[in-house]
Amino acid sequence: MRSDREDQPRLRPPVGSVAWERAGGPPLSLGEKASLLAGAGVVVLRDLGPRMRFALRRWGFPQAAPPPKVDLAAWSPPDTRAAREANELLRAVSTPQMVNHCLRTYCFSAILCEQTGGTREVDRETLYVAAALHDVGLFEPSLATEHCFSVTSAREARRIASAAGWDEARQDRVAMAITSNLNSSVSARESGPEAHYLSVGGLVEVIAQEWKVHPDNLAEVLARHPRDGFAADALSHVATETKRHPGGRFACLDPLFPFLVRHSRFSLEARRA
């Protein structure tokens, strides 16, 4: 005889959550697709105002004071087993363009974290490992039970973190930072500070929100980790992921995400072109 609990529909875990990762990153439902697209639309609309104001500087329009400059030397990759192994895996499986993308994402995440006073809450090693590994699933074969590249990435992070002696709670934090990264909005309260800063730092990187960082910091990051060839290389891997997992977030965001990546460049890049 079935219980009342068994007769009730099972709730789907929130997309990008630890429960969602453990379920293999199930394909998006119609409602989840609608929510993701609506959130992406909000991101684009919120981006328009500051992007236009920043662009008007070329015609002499006054600009707001730049954000504070951050000492990136204080955010050097941690000298730990997990950080070293994450960096080694990133470089072993990824293209040079995507290696630089992941390291720029870490730098921009660190800059925004320090600007907004989040340094006390953020575990820097967790943030670094998440940034380094958030896209490695694009380059590795996924298991039949994995329906999103971010799940593959998160499980690689868990493997490295577990071998380094991290407890389960900390493993959950690094996994959550990776699997929630493609969500339109990532709350520090709900997903953890590392997930939040990886998300906002990723937006600076992917759609070139250069008004959020000091010009000297931007020049430093691009000198360390050049963005040459990033758009074409990244979009080739995104296209492969879209075909491999048609129910995933990249497939849902097509063609918006490719359009944004293809047309987003920092002014330093534009001057060099």
Secondary structure as UniProt FT lines:
FT   HELIX           4..7
FT   TURN            15..16
FT   HELIX           18..22
FT   TURN            23..24
FT   HELIX           30..55
FT   HELIX           56..59
FT   HELIX           72..75
FT   HELIX           81..93
FT   HELIX           96..115
FT   TURN            116..117
FT   TURN            119..121
FT   HELIX           124..133
FT   TURN            134..135
FT   HELIX           136..138
FT   TURN            144..145
FT   HELIX           149..163
FT   TURN            164..165
FT   HELIX           168..179
FT   TURN            180..182
FT   HELIX           188..191
FT   HELIX           193..206
FT   TURN            207..208
FT   HELIX           210..212
FT   HELIX           215..224
FT   TURN            228..229
FT   HELIX           230..244
FT   TURN            246..247
FT   HELIX           249..252
FT   TURN            253..255
FT   HELIX           256..262
FT   HELIX           267..272
//
